[in-house]
Amino acid sequence: MTAAIHVLRPGLLTSVQDLGRWGHQASGVPVAGPMDSFSHRLANLLVGNAAGAATLEITLIGPELEFEGAAMVAVCGAEFDMTANGQPIATGASVVVSSGTRLHFGRRRAGARAYLAVGGGIETPLTLGSRATHLVSRMGGHHGRALAAGDHLPLASAPPPPVVRKSLGLTLPSGRARLRVLPGPQIDWFPAEALRTLTNVSFRISPRSNRMGYRLEGPPLTRTRDGEPISEPLAFGAIQVPSAGEPILLMADRQTAGGYPKIASVISADLPIAGQLAPGDFIEFALCSHRDAATALIARERPLLRVLDATPRP
Amino acid sequence: MTIRPSGDTMLLVEWEQSIDPVVNRRAIELAHRLQRRIGHAVHDIVPSYCAVGIHFDPLRTDLTALEQAVEDEARQVQDLEPDMAGPIVEIGVRYGSADGPDLDAVAAWAGCSAADVVERHASRTYRVYMLGFVPGFAYMGRVDETIAAPRRRVPRDHVPAGSVGIAGAQTGVYPIASPGGWQLIGRTDVVMFDAARATPSLLQAGDLVRFVPTRMPA
């Protein structure tokens, strides 16, 4: 029998994600992928997978899963009280679970999204080269949707366990986070005062937020121009401002293109932190330079390189 | 034409803000050229009406070299002429009734009959300027200005797959059921997007399209 994960309870929003469905945005296909790609990749490396293997993204309320077949697993990102057959297990470390093990996600301690990697990866079918779930277009993952009770997710045969089994993960935000931004491509659509407001005020993530984007509640950002720019390509982390002035931070399930002016973009190094925020949390934005963004990204990636360096090569 | 970063993961090439076949052709041709030259080295190359986005991995990209490659290729497309007439994709449409619940509203907006709306919508050849919104959704233009009704004030929560709509000067077909605010004038059985096909999207940017009435409104 092929190894599988049997979903006993799905949690609030649990979906299959890999590093995204790149290369098809010209056909309108959104990228999707993890909200916190750092924790997704770290979990994979801890179980000896390639960084792009499919994991489960677990949101706010965790699932209960039963393993049909032995597996090596690691959970990174948000911290939950986790148990395997009732025994507590740690976040940020690889653990071997035997066939029949029930993995239970209890109370959430910090962060918003956890990533469960399984040695060998989750082997739902590829759609356009990716297993990432895009909820709106119902593409990828397990039948293009969030997991439901009774689902069975096939697992690949696992590579030998890696030697390194622990790593420091992200420093998780607790209720608020500071995210560094670069000025956006339509910064000239806004008066200087709008950028000052963006970088001096705490914005609250609205309940009307999802994997596509976070609506940000705060003072409206004024514009110097009416109308909208003509639709153009969008990137993860762009902050677009519709005419009512409520900014939207674009996240993993963003559309491929859009027609609102973008005042700023969150830097890559800080996107995993953004992915660990939930509705009701606060964001403070801070302006930085392209050099700062590059330095911060290298610092962010260092723990991933350490895991790789410590893994013996054949 | 300008080349500038959008955040630290995308370069954006932009021409003057316009919905113009010649400018659009530059964007599409630049995307094709870049795909051939640097497609293996970047995440994605995405043309739109009058811009191209080049998504890259900042840890594995020499930004100066990327900008240079983009600038070289952008110079090559600066003097393109308008498209020669290409093959036309025909899409059969059942206009009106339950398939086109806004046809009468568009006719009222235009001050003409429903049959006139159909005649004007189906008598033009449209250009696909870009795809976006959901997989396979093609933004086409330009719609005859006499029937270019604006989006519905209140969008629908559920627009059935295959619905053909108008939003101002744009027309398009919803490939999957989704929320949407376009004025729905008809519906097609043509499958706009299928991930299992060799070419999943029926339409690509730059294609020419005609709508063929398979049923006229009652």
Interface residues (C-beta under 8 A of the other chain):
Chain A: W22 G23 H24 Q25 A26 S27 G28 V29 P30 V31 T127 L128 V136 S137 R138 M139 L182 G184 P185 P229 I230 S231 E232 P233 L234 A235 F236 G237 A238 Q255 T256 A257 G258 K262 S265 V266 I267 S268 H290 A293 A294 L297 I298 E301
Chain B: R4 P5 S6 G7 D8 T9 M10 L12 E14 Q17 S18 I19 A31 H43 D44 I45 V46 P47 S48 Y49 C50 A51 V52 G53 H55 P58 L59 M130 L131 G132 F133 V134 P135 G136 F137 A138 Y139 I176 S178 F193 A195 P200 S201 Q204 A205
